[in-house]
Amino acid sequence: MRTYEIIFILKPDLPEGEADRFVTQMEGVVTSTGGTLRKVDRMGRRHLAYRIQKYKEGEYVLLVTDSGAPTVQEVERRLKVSDPVLKYQTVRVDEDMKRLAKRQQERAQRSSRKHPKTAAEPPAPRRESEAG
């Protein structure tokens, strides 16, 4: 299974109950088609960079899922035909997470070579009488 981030923007004039119902419906689509939800983040209302269908702001929702391509295709199909959705975008992030883990491992190896764990003891402080 691959990891995907699906972000969509809902119309700001949508009633709160209807927005909750729509997000729950999208969660249900992911789980019913064999995917698993890692995270559901309702980011709230934010200003848009440009007007979309005469709206200056929208409500952002982020879904992070572990799923296959058919699940993502079904979610995108539903987002495309849904009236309350202004925009949506899906990004596959599992390759980026693998690269990040590899980089962190390489950094840890380099830092362990630079700073050996058995460091020499610092010299003892000199007494004033010895300072001559």
Rosetta constraint file for C-alpha pairs under 8 A:
AtomPair CA 1 CA 66 HARMONIC 5.81 0.50
AtomPair CA 1 CA 67 HARMONIC 5.16 0.50
AtomPair CA 1 CA 68 HARMONIC 5.57 0.50
AtomPair CA 2 CA 66 HARMONIC 5.37 0.50
AtomPair CA 2 CA 67 HARMONIC 5.55 0.50
AtomPair CA 2 CA 68 HARMONIC 6.18 0.50
AtomPair CA 2 CA 92 HARMONIC 7.31 0.50
AtomPair CA 2 CA 93 HARMONIC 7.96 0.50
AtomPair CA 2 CA 94 HARMONIC 6.03 0.50
AtomPair CA 3 CA 64 HARMONIC 7.11 0.50
AtomPair CA 3 CA 65 HARMONIC 5.61 0.50
AtomPair CA 3 CA 66 HARMONIC 4.47 0.50
AtomPair CA 3 CA 67 HARMONIC 6.44 0.50
AtomPair CA 3 CA 92 HARMONIC 5.95 0.50
AtomPair CA 3 CA 93 HARMONIC 5.70 0.50
AtomPair CA 3 CA 94 HARMONIC 5.06 0.50
AtomPair CA 4 CA 64 HARMONIC 5.77 0.50
AtomPair CA 4 CA 65 HARMONIC 5.34 0.50
AtomPair CA 4 CA 66 HARMONIC 6.42 0.50
AtomPair CA 4 CA 67 HARMONIC 7.37 0.50
AtomPair CA 4 CA 90 HARMONIC 6.70 0.50
AtomPair CA 4 CA 91 HARMONIC 5.54 0.50
AtomPair CA 4 CA 92 HARMONIC 4.41 0.50
AtomPair CA 4 CA 93 HARMONIC 5.67 0.50
AtomPair CA 4 CA 94 HARMONIC 7.28 0.50
AtomPair CA 5 CA 62 HARMONIC 6.87 0.50
AtomPair CA 5 CA 63 HARMONIC 5.74 0.50
AtomPair CA 5 CA 64 HARMONIC 4.55 0.50
AtomPair CA 5 CA 65 HARMONIC 6.50 0.50
AtomPair CA 5 CA 90 HARMONIC 5.70 0.50
AtomPair CA 5 CA 91 HARMONIC 5.22 0.50
AtomPair CA 5 CA 92 HARMONIC 6.42 0.50
AtomPair CA 5 CA 93 HARMONIC 6.93 0.50
AtomPair CA 6 CA 62 HARMONIC 5.80 0.50
AtomPair CA 6 CA 63 HARMONIC 5.07 0.50
AtomPair CA 6 CA 64 HARMONIC 6.36 0.50
AtomPair CA 6 CA 65 HARMONIC 7.92 0.50
AtomPair CA 6 CA 88 HARMONIC 7.23 0.50
AtomPair CA 6 CA 89 HARMONIC 5.79 0.50
AtomPair CA 6 CA 90 HARMONIC 4.41 0.50
AtomPair CA 6 CA 91 HARMONIC 6.49 0.50
AtomPair CA 7 CA 60 HARMONIC 7.07 0.50
AtomPair CA 7 CA 61 HARMONIC 5.65 0.50
AtomPair CA 7 CA 62 HARMONIC 4.40 0.50
AtomPair CA 7 CA 63 HARMONIC 6.24 0.50
AtomPair CA 7 CA 88 HARMONIC 5.62 0.50
AtomPair CA 7 CA 89 HARMONIC 5.43 0.50
AtomPair CA 7 CA 90 HARMONIC 6.48 0.50
AtomPair CA 8 CA 60 HARMONIC 5.91 0.50
AtomPair CA 8 CA 61 HARMONIC 5.52 0.50
AtomPair CA 8 CA 62 HARMONIC 6.69 0.50
AtomPair CA 8 CA 85 HARMONIC 6.87 0.50
AtomPair CA 8 CA 86 HARMONIC 7.50 0.50
AtomPair CA 8 CA 87 HARMONIC 5.64 0.50
AtomPair CA 8 CA 88 HARMONIC 4.01 0.50
AtomPair CA 8 CA 89 HARMONIC 6.37 0.50
AtomPair CA 9 CA 58 HARMONIC 5.75 0.50
AtomPair CA 9 CA 59 HARMONIC 5.36 0.50
AtomPair CA 9 CA 60 HARMONIC 4.59 0.50
AtomPair CA 9 CA 61 HARMONIC 6.39 0.50
AtomPair CA 9 CA 85 HARMONIC 5.80 0.50
AtomPair CA 9 CA 86 HARMONIC 5.47 0.50
AtomPair CA 9 CA 87 HARMONIC 5.35 0.50
AtomPair CA 9 CA 88 HARMONIC 6.30 0.50
AtomPair CA 10 CA 14 HARMONIC 7.54 0.50
AtomPair CA 10 CA 19 HARMONIC 7.66 0.50
AtomPair CA 10 CA 58 HARMONIC 5.63 0.50
AtomPair CA 10 CA 59 HARMONIC 5.00 0.50
AtomPair CA 10 CA 60 HARMONIC 6.45 0.50
AtomPair CA 10 CA 61 HARMONIC 7.80 0.50
AtomPair CA 10 CA 84 HARMONIC 5.49 0.50
AtomPair CA 10 CA 85 HARMONIC 4.59 0.50
AtomPair CA 10 CA 86 HARMONIC 5.67 0.50
AtomPair CA 10 CA 87 HARMONIC 7.59 0.50
AtomPair CA 11 CA 55 HARMONIC 7.61 0.50
AtomPair CA 11 CA 57 HARMONIC 7.83 0.50
AtomPair CA 11 CA 58 HARMONIC 5.30 0.50
AtomPair CA 11 CA 59 HARMONIC 6.45 0.50
AtomPair CA 11 CA 84 HARMONIC 5.50 0.50
AtomPair CA 11 CA 85 HARMONIC 6.29 0.50
AtomPair CA 11 CA 86 HARMONIC 6.24 0.50
AtomPair CA 12 CA 45 HARMONIC 7.10 0.50
AtomPair CA 12 CA 55 HARMONIC 7.80 0.50
AtomPair CA 12 CA 57 HARMONIC 6.45 0.50
AtomPair CA 12 CA 58 HARMONIC 4.76 0.50
AtomPair CA 12 CA 59 HARMONIC 5.81 0.50
AtomPair CA 14 CA 18 HARMONIC 6.63 0.50
AtomPair CA 14 CA 19 HARMONIC 6.33 0.50
AtomPair CA 14 CA 84 HARMONIC 7.16 0.50
AtomPair CA 15 CA 19 HARMONIC 6.30 0.50
AtomPair CA 16 CA 20 HARMONIC 6.20 0.50
AtomPair CA 17 CA 21 HARMONIC 6.14 0.50
AtomPair CA 18 CA 22 HARMONIC 6.15 0.50
AtomPair CA 19 CA 23 HARMONIC 6.27 0.50
AtomPair CA 20 CA 24 HARMONIC 6.13 0.50
AtomPair CA 21 CA 25 HARMONIC 6.09 0.50
AtomPair CA 22 CA 26 HARMONIC 6.33 0.50
AtomPair CA 23 CA 27 HARMONIC 6.28 0.50
AtomPair CA 23 CA 61 HARMONIC 7.94 0.50
AtomPair CA 24 CA 28 HARMONIC 6.16 0.50
AtomPair CA 25 CA 29 HARMONIC 6.29 0.50
AtomPair CA 26 CA 30 HARMONIC 6.44 0.50
AtomPair CA 26 CA 75 HARMONIC 6.87 0.50
AtomPair CA 27 CA 31 HARMONIC 6.38 0.50
AtomPair CA 27 CA 37 HARMONIC 7.35 0.50
AtomPair CA 28 CA 32 HARMONIC 5.83 0.50
AtomPair CA 29 CA 33 HARMONIC 6.18 0.50
AtomPair CA 29 CA 71 HARMONIC 7.70 0.50
AtomPair CA 29 CA 74 HARMONIC 7.60 0.50
AtomPair CA 29 CA 75 HARMONIC 6.62 0.50
AtomPair CA 30 CA 34 HARMONIC 6.71 0.50
AtomPair CA 30 CA 35 HARMONIC 5.18 0.50
AtomPair CA 30 CA 36 HARMONIC 6.64 0.50
AtomPair CA 30 CA 37 HARMONIC 7.21 0.50
AtomPair CA 30 CA 65 HARMONIC 7.70 0.50
AtomPair CA 30 CA 67 HARMONIC 7.78 0.50
AtomPair CA 30 CA 71 HARMONIC 6.11 0.50
AtomPair CA 30 CA 72 HARMONIC 7.80 0.50
AtomPair CA 30 CA 75 HARMONIC 7.05 0.50
AtomPair CA 31 CA 35 HARMONIC 5.00 0.50
AtomPair CA 31 CA 36 HARMONIC 5.64 0.50
AtomPair CA 31 CA 37 HARMONIC 7.20 0.50
AtomPair CA 33 CA 70 HARMONIC 7.69 0.50
AtomPair CA 33 CA 71 HARMONIC 5.55 0.50
AtomPair CA 34 CA 67 HARMONIC 6.81 0.50
AtomPair CA 34 CA 68 HARMONIC 7.88 0.50
AtomPair CA 34 CA 71 HARMONIC 7.04 0.50
AtomPair CA 35 CA 65 HARMONIC 6.68 0.50
AtomPair CA 35 CA 66 HARMONIC 5.68 0.50
AtomPair CA 35 CA 67 HARMONIC 4.20 0.50
AtomPair CA 35 CA 68 HARMONIC 6.90 0.50
AtomPair CA 35 CA 71 HARMONIC 6.57 0.50
AtomPair CA 36 CA 65 HARMONIC 5.61 0.50
AtomPair CA 36 CA 66 HARMONIC 5.23 0.50
AtomPair CA 36 CA 67 HARMONIC 6.34 0.50
AtomPair CA 37 CA 63 HARMONIC 7.22 0.50
AtomPair CA 37 CA 64 HARMONIC 6.09 0.50
AtomPair CA 37 CA 65 HARMONIC 4.52 0.50
AtomPair CA 37 CA 66 HARMONIC 6.44 0.50
AtomPair CA 38 CA 63 HARMONIC 7.71 0.50
AtomPair CA 38 CA 64 HARMONIC 5.36 0.50
AtomPair CA 38 CA 65 HARMONIC 5.36 0.50
AtomPair CA 38 CA 66 HARMONIC 6.99 0.50
AtomPair CA 39 CA 62 HARMONIC 7.82 0.50
AtomPair CA 39 CA 63 HARMONIC 5.87 0.50
AtomPair CA 39 CA 64 HARMONIC 5.05 0.50
AtomPair CA 39 CA 65 HARMONIC 7.13 0.50
AtomPair CA 40 CA 61 HARMONIC 7.43 0.50
AtomPair CA 40 CA 62 HARMONIC 5.83 0.50
AtomPair CA 40 CA 63 HARMONIC 4.77 0.50
AtomPair CA 40 CA 64 HARMONIC 6.53 0.50
AtomPair CA 41 CA 61 HARMONIC 5.82 0.50
AtomPair CA 41 CA 62 HARMONIC 5.01 0.50
AtomPair CA 41 CA 63 HARMONIC 6.51 0.50
AtomPair CA 42 CA 59 HARMONIC 7.86 0.50
AtomPair CA 42 CA 60 HARMONIC 6.25 0.50
AtomPair CA 42 CA 61 HARMONIC 4.53 0.50
AtomPair CA 42 CA 62 HARMONIC 6.34 0.50
AtomPair CA 43 CA 59 HARMONIC 7.13 0.50
AtomPair CA 43 CA 60 HARMONIC 5.25 0.50
AtomPair CA 43 CA 61 HARMONIC 5.70 0.50
AtomPair CA 43 CA 62 HARMONIC 7.27 0.50
AtomPair CA 44 CA 59 HARMONIC 5.13 0.50
AtomPair CA 44 CA 60 HARMONIC 5.63 0.50
AtomPair CA 44 CA 61 HARMONIC 7.38 0.50
AtomPair CA 45 CA 57 HARMONIC 6.72 0.50
AtomPair CA 45 CA 58 HARMONIC 5.38 0.50
AtomPair CA 45 CA 59 HARMONIC 4.18 0.50
AtomPair CA 45 CA 60 HARMONIC 6.35 0.50
AtomPair CA 46 CA 57 HARMONIC 5.49 0.50
AtomPair CA 46 CA 58 HARMONIC 5.74 0.50
AtomPair CA 46 CA 59 HARMONIC 6.32 0.50
AtomPair CA 46 CA 60 HARMONIC 7.21 0.50
AtomPair CA 47 CA 56 HARMONIC 6.04 0.50
AtomPair CA 47 CA 57 HARMONIC 4.19 0.50
AtomPair CA 47 CA 58 HARMONIC 6.58 0.50
AtomPair CA 48 CA 52 HARMONIC 7.95 0.50
AtomPair CA 48 CA 56 HARMONIC 5.59 0.50
AtomPair CA 48 CA 57 HARMONIC 4.95 0.50
AtomPair CA 48 CA 58 HARMONIC 6.76 0.50
AtomPair CA 50 CA 56 HARMONIC 6.85 0.50
AtomPair CA 51 CA 55 HARMONIC 5.39 0.50
AtomPair CA 51 CA 56 HARMONIC 5.12 0.50
AtomPair CA 51 CA 57 HARMONIC 7.86 0.50
AtomPair CA 52 CA 56 HARMONIC 6.97 0.50
AtomPair CA 52 CA 86 HARMONIC 6.86 0.50
AtomPair CA 53 CA 86 HARMONIC 7.58 0.50
AtomPair CA 58 CA 86 HARMONIC 7.93 0.50
AtomPair CA 67 CA 71 HARMONIC 6.25 0.50
AtomPair CA 67 CA 72 HARMONIC 7.25 0.50
AtomPair CA 68 CA 72 HARMONIC 6.72 0.50
AtomPair CA 69 CA 73 HARMONIC 6.10 0.50
AtomPair CA 70 CA 74 HARMONIC 6.19 0.50
AtomPair CA 71 CA 75 HARMONIC 6.28 0.50
AtomPair CA 72 CA 76 HARMONIC 6.07 0.50
AtomPair CA 73 CA 77 HARMONIC 6.04 0.50
AtomPair CA 74 CA 78 HARMONIC 6.29 0.50
AtomPair CA 75 CA 79 HARMONIC 6.17 0.50
AtomPair CA 76 CA 80 HARMONIC 6.01 0.50
AtomPair CA 76 CA 88 HARMONIC 7.94 0.50
AtomPair CA 76 CA 90 HARMONIC 8.00 0.50
AtomPair CA 77 CA 81 HARMONIC 6.54 0.50
AtomPair CA 78 CA 82 HARMONIC 5.99 0.50
AtomPair CA 79 CA 85 HARMONIC 6.44 0.50
AtomPair CA 79 CA 88 HARMONIC 7.10 0.50
AtomPair CA 80 CA 85 HARMONIC 7.58 0.50
AtomPair CA 80 CA 88 HARMONIC 8.00 0.50
AtomPair CA 93 CA 97 HARMONIC 6.35 0.50
AtomPair CA 94 CA 98 HARMONIC 6.29 0.50
AtomPair CA 95 CA 99 HARMONIC 6.32 0.50
AtomPair CA 96 CA 100 HARMONIC 6.15 0.50
AtomPair CA 97 CA 101 HARMONIC 6.15 0.50
AtomPair CA 98 CA 102 HARMONIC 6.22 0.50
AtomPair CA 99 CA 103 HARMONIC 6.20 0.50
AtomPair CA 100 CA 104 HARMONIC 6.20 0.50
AtomPair CA 101 CA 105 HARMONIC 6.21 0.50
AtomPair CA 102 CA 106 HARMONIC 6.25 0.50
AtomPair CA 103 CA 107 HARMONIC 6.16 0.50
AtomPair CA 104 CA 108 HARMONIC 6.17 0.50
AtomPair CA 105 CA 109 HARMONIC 6.31 0.50
AtomPair CA 106 CA 110 HARMONIC 6.23 0.50
AtomPair CA 107 CA 111 HARMONIC 6.07 0.50
AtomPair CA 108 CA 112 HARMONIC 6.17 0.50
AtomPair CA 109 CA 113 HARMONIC 6.43 0.50
AtomPair CA 110 CA 114 HARMONIC 6.35 0.50
AtomPair CA 111 CA 115 HARMONIC 6.07 0.50
AtomPair CA 112 CA 116 HARMONIC 5.97 0.50
AtomPair CA 112 CA 117 HARMONIC 7.69 0.50
AtomPair CA 115 CA 119 HARMONIC 7.98 0.50
AtomPair CA 126 CA 130 HARMONIC 6.57 0.50
AtomPair CA 126 CA 131 HARMONIC 6.85 0.50
AtomPair CA 127 CA 131 HARMONIC 6.52 0.50
AtomPair CA 128 CA 132 HARMONIC 7.59 0.50
